[in-house]
């Protein structure tokens, strides 16, 4: 499995990935918060 460098993605891209995984996040979440959610 390839490792994704989430920090290189934009906030909308991170939110799209979370949406695909059906992960809830705050609409005002900071980029690092989104990355933390993706990395589990």
Residue frames relative to the residue before (quaternion, step in Angstrom):
aa qw qx qy qz dx dy dz
X 1.0000 0.0000 0.0000 0.0000 0.00 0.00 0.00
X 0.4051 -0.7297 0.5008 0.2293 3.55 -0.76 1.05
X 0.3870 -0.6995 0.5501 0.2413 3.53 -1.11 0.70
X 0.2521 -0.7672 0.5748 0.1322 3.55 -0.88 0.96
X 0.3123 -0.7220 0.5843 0.1994 3.56 -0.98 0.88
X 0.2289 -0.8274 0.4988 0.1195 3.55 0.13 1.31
X 0.6102 0.5806 -0.3597 0.4014 3.59 1.07 -0.63
X 0.6458 0.5142 -0.3281 0.4593 3.59 1.21 -0.37
X 0.6005 0.5586 -0.3565 0.4474 3.59 1.29 -0.17
X 0.5012 -0.6262 0.4979 0.3297 3.54 -1.28 0.38
X 0.6677 -0.4907 0.3655 0.4240 3.57 -1.24 0.33
X 0.6582 0.4899 -0.3429 0.4574 3.67 0.83 -0.76
X 0.6311 0.5200 -0.3358 0.4675 3.62 1.05 -0.69
X 0.6415 0.5145 -0.3183 0.4715 3.58 0.99 -0.83
X 0.6572 0.5020 -0.3097 0.4692 3.59 0.95 -0.86
X 0.6268 0.5312 -0.3392 0.4581 3.59 1.03 -0.73
X 0.6392 0.5122 -0.3234 0.4738 3.60 1.00 -0.79
X 0.6520 0.5004 -0.3135 0.4756 3.59 0.96 -0.83
X 0.6267 0.5308 -0.3352 0.4617 3.59 1.01 -0.77
X 0.6404 0.5293 -0.3194 0.4556 3.60 0.98 -0.85
X 0.7253 0.4134 -0.2211 0.5041 3.57 1.09 -0.75
X 0.4005 -0.7388 0.4476 0.3057 3.58 1.34 0.06
X 0.3722 0.7035 -0.5047 0.3343 3.56 1.02 0.90
X 0.3593 -0.7371 0.5334 0.2076 3.57 -0.84 0.99
X 0.0423 0.7734 -0.6311 0.0421 3.55 -1.12 0.73
X 0.5562 -0.5953 0.4568 0.3572 3.55 -1.20 0.50
X 0.5419 -0.6411 0.4320 0.3297 3.57 -0.98 0.80
X 0.7282 0.3804 -0.2293 0.5220 3.57 1.19 -0.50
X 0.2923 0.7867 -0.4995 0.2150 3.59 1.24 0.38
X 0.4521 -0.6707 0.5231 0.2685 3.54 -1.09 0.77
X 0.6837 -0.5021 0.3409 0.4052 3.55 -1.22 0.52
X 0.6722 0.4965 -0.3120 0.4520 3.60 0.86 -0.89
X 0.6089 0.5437 -0.3518 0.4582 3.60 1.07 -0.66
X 0.6506 0.5086 -0.3107 0.4706 3.58 0.99 -0.84
X 0.6361 0.5243 -0.3201 0.4668 3.58 0.99 -0.86
X 0.6409 0.5261 -0.3224 0.4567 3.58 0.95 -0.87
X 0.6466 0.5121 -0.3214 0.4651 3.59 0.98 -0.79
X 0.6689 0.5023 -0.3007 0.4581 3.59 0.94 -0.85
X 0.6974 0.4605 -0.2726 0.4768 3.57 1.01 -0.78
X 0.4010 -0.7609 0.4337 0.2687 3.55 1.33 -0.11
